[in-house]
Amino acid sequence: MTHPNHTTRGSRLAARLNPLRSRGSLRADFTASLVVFLVALPLCVGIAVASGVPAELGLVTGIVGGLVTGLLPGSSLQVSGPAAGLTVLVFEAVRTYGLSGLGVLVLAAGLLQLLMGALRLGRWFRAISVSVVQGMLAGIGLVLIAGQLYALADAKAPAGGPDKLLGLGALLVDTAADNEALIAVGLGAATVAVLLLWPRWRAAARVLPAPLAAVLLATGVTVGCDLPVARVDVQGLFDSLQPPGLADFSSLASVGMLSTVLAFTLIASAESLFSAAAVDRLHDGPRTRYDKELMAQGAGNTVCGVLGALPMTAVIVRSSANVSAGARTKASRVLHGVWLLLFAAAFPAALGMIPLCSLAGVLLHAGWKLIPLKDLGPMWREHRAEAVVLAVTALAIVLTDMFKGVLLGLLLAVVKTAWETSHVHVETEDPGEGRPLRVTVLGNATFLRLPKLQDQLEALPADRRVELRLEKLRHVDHACALALAQWEEQHNRVAGRIEPVPREESTSSMLG
């Protein structure tokens, strides 16, 4: 006899696997897809413009994220598309290698993600220090904010992060003397104000997401008052596509391009899998299968690369909106891609009415949210070393570039971990006068702790012979082994109680 609970569970499982078997699930997914579409639309366009590519390419990435990545297994409810976290890197890549070179970079990153997923390396991305990821996002947020301050005034931003920061003073002076720039700043500031205040109007926020409401209001004011501000340049969906040609792949062997591919792969994969872990905490449905999710992201980026579009990641803003809207299956994220495709095909001229300063306001808000301000205080009080890693990573990204900043952060995290795990201390036992002190070293003896270890040994009585014991060490590296052997030999020689111990014999006796 079948238990009623088993029947209920079976029905729920069947509904998850096939949403068409449950009208309730399909209705919930349909509603959620519209919410995600309304959230994704201004972000796709804004990220594309900030990345220095046609606005339509942001929509293409969003479409691929829905129709390709959305159909594949991995995470059932997280939504993929262009991400603010890659904006700075994409802008630099387009400036250096051109729009066709961007396709090569994204395609190579996608293939690399597919390979890593096939090799079951997805779960290893969870081993990346959270402080490095937060520092990476904070650094991206700071550079993004600095760049969008120029877009807010319809001005051209300098190329590098330091130049953006150093040029803010001149930007302020130029804007104050330019009436049209002041109008653009006012419109952009109003966009930010709507983003902050709209969610407090809960009835309206349930109908229209804050980013879309802010952009619609700014667009309405711009068109209605015919404001002299820059607007989105419209090329058409198919005209904006620039698939890479065979000649574009020749530069893939350069060190600069390979490092950019690795940066794309690392950042997109880490952000997607960290987003998946966060989304899993928001619902009680199936958990993310990390290797399959990595392959799904790789497939999406491969298609984006072939089309010459922006790279994609899973995006926590859209994903959390999807869960909050009541999505139950992957049908919601697939349908959101359908709505983006219909909009791009049916209403391309609507993009040309959007003021760039309002998109800059949306991205200023997005960049600010990338900085983990709420976590900094508790992290500094409880895990100060993690806070240092976060700050150094973010500062390095601002002062150098994305790849160097992330590498420095990873290196610092490894050194921090090695320092924290290499605890070593000395225990001394006195067997009586005339006999050598028994000195036992315990813990993990690495070169990082060698100064502290030598200080402890030097504090022992200089007139007593020692018998150094290393058998209780869990780990000892070559530098420490050699230093300990030399110290024992020199200490006993100074003590003057025994004949000098040959160095080779001393070292072999300790390590044996």
Number of C-alpha atoms within 10 A of each C-alpha: 3 6 7 9 9 10 11 11 11 12 14 16 14 14 19 20 12 15 20 14 14 14 11 13 22 20 17 17 27 21 18 25 28 21 22 28 27 22 22 29 20 25 27 25 26 27 29 26 23 23 24 18 23 24 25 27 28 28 30 28 31 36 30 28 31 30 20 20 33 28 15 19 17 22 27 26 29 31 34 29 29 31 26 27 25 24 25 24 20 26 20 18 21 17 16 13 17 15 23 22 26 30 31 29 31 30 27 24 29 31 21 22 30 24 15 19 21 14 10 15 15 22 14 13 18 15 9 15 18 16 21 28 22 22 30 30 27 27 32 29 28 22 26 29 22 24 27 26 25 23 26 27 27 23 18 13 19 15 13 16 22 16 15 22 19 12 14 16 11 10 17 13 10 15 20 12 10 11 12 17 23 18 19 26 24 16 26 28 19 18 27 24 14 20 21 14 11 19 15 11 10 10 10 13 14 12 11 18 20 25 27 19 21 26 25 18 16 24 24 15 14 21 13 9 9 10 15 14 19 20 18 20 18 17 16 18 17 13 10 18 21 18 19 20 13 8 9 17 15 10 14 17 9 9 10 13 19 16 15 21 23 16 20 26 25 18 20 27 27 23 23 26 26 20 20 26 16 15 25 19 10 13 16 9 15 15 16 19 16 25 24 19 27 34 27 26 33 31 24 33 37 28 22 30 28 19 24 27 33 33 34 31 33 27 24 20 18 23 23 19 22 29 22 14 20 18 27 26 24 26 26 34 32 24 23 32 31 19 19 24 20 13 16 21 13 10 12 15 15 13 21 17 18 26 29 30 34 32 30 30 30 27 28 26 20 21 23 17 13 21 20 15 11 8 11 16 13 12 16 13 10 10 12 14 18 22 22 20 25 28 20 21 31 29 21 21 27 26 17 13 20 26 21 16 23 24 16 19 28 19 15 20 23 14 13 16 14 16 15 12 13 20 15 19 17 13 12 15 12 12 10 8 8 10 13 17 19 16 18 17 22 19 17 21 25 21 19 16 18 17 10 13 21 14 10 13 20 12 8 15 12 14 13 18 23 22 17 20 17 21 13 11 15 13 15 19 11 11 13 21 19 14 15 22 21 17 16 21 19 14 20 21 16 15 16 13 14 10 10 15 16 10 15 10 10 18 19 11 13 16 13 8
